C-alpha cells in the first residue's frame, strides 16, 4: 500500500514538473511560436499557413514562424507536433489529409489524428471540382453521368497520388454515384493537372483553387463543384447537392492544431487570437483569392468535424480497398 501511495505521489510530481506552470500559461506567449506546415513550400497548405501565421502573429503579440516539414503525405510534420510539449509554442497546420484521409489509408500511421492533438480552430475550407479535358464529349453534369455510366471502366481519372485527398474524394463520389472509372495516380497535383489538360487522362477531381485559372482559360471544363453553394467564379456549375448528392462533402480544409493536453488557458488565448485574425477582412480576401473561405469555428466544433472526417474516409477506404504501406 505504501509503495502504491509513493508511486502515485511520484507520478503527480513528475506531471507537475513536465506540465507548463500557471505562470508560464498566464504569460503565454513570451517567445516566438512555430507553426509546422507538414508539406513543402509553394503548395496550397504552405500559402494558407503563411497567411495565417502573419495574421495570428499580429493578434497574439509574438512572431509565428512557419516551418515546412514535409514527407510521407504530411505524416512527418504531424508526428513532430503530436510528440511536442503541449505548451502552445509548437503548432500544426492540419489538413484534410493529415487529420482525415491519412487515418484511413496508412497502415501504420505514427500518430492518432484525433487523440494526439488539441483542435484550436478550423481556418479555411477549399471547395473541390470535377473537371474534364476541354475536348471531353460531356458538356455538363447530366451528360457526364450518362456517358460514364454507359461505358463502365472505360474512362479514367487522375489524382495527386494513391491514397491522397483527391483520390479519396473521387472514390467517395464513386461510392455514392455508382459510376465506374479507373484511377490513374500521379506524383502530385501538378503532373495530374498537366496530363488532363493535355488529354492524356480525361477527368480530374481537384481543388477549385488549383483548377480555376485553367477553367477560366478554357483548358478545362468544370462539371460539378464540391461546395455548400455555387462558386461566384463558376455561377453556371451546380453543386453536388443540386445534382442529387446532398450528403457528399469533400471540401478540403486546413485548421490549427496543438499537441494533446494543451492547457485550457493557452487554448483560450490561442483560439481567441486566431478567430480575431481570421475576422480581418484583408485576411479573408487573401483566402478568397486562393479559392477558399474562412471558417474560424470553436474547438469543440472543429474536434467533432475531425472525428466525422476520419470516420467518413475510413468507410471510403474500405469501399475502394485503398491502403498505403
Secondary structure, DSSP 4 states (H G I P E B T S, - for coil): -HHHHHHHHHHHHHHHHHSPPHHHHHT--SS-EEEEESS-TTSHHHHHHHHHHHHHHHHHTS-EEEEE---GGGHHHHHHHHTS-SSSSEEEEEETIIIIIHHHHBTT-SS-TTTTEEEEEEEEEE-EEEEEETT-S--SHHHHHHHHHTSTTT-EEEESSTTSHHHHHHHHHHHHH----EEEE-SSHHHHHHHHHHTSS-EEEEEHHHHHHHHHHTSEEEEEEESSS--GGGTTSPBTTTTT-TT----EEEEEEEETT--HHHHHHHHHHHHHHHT-HHHHHHHHHTTEEE----HHHHHHHHHHHHHHHHHHHHHHT--B-
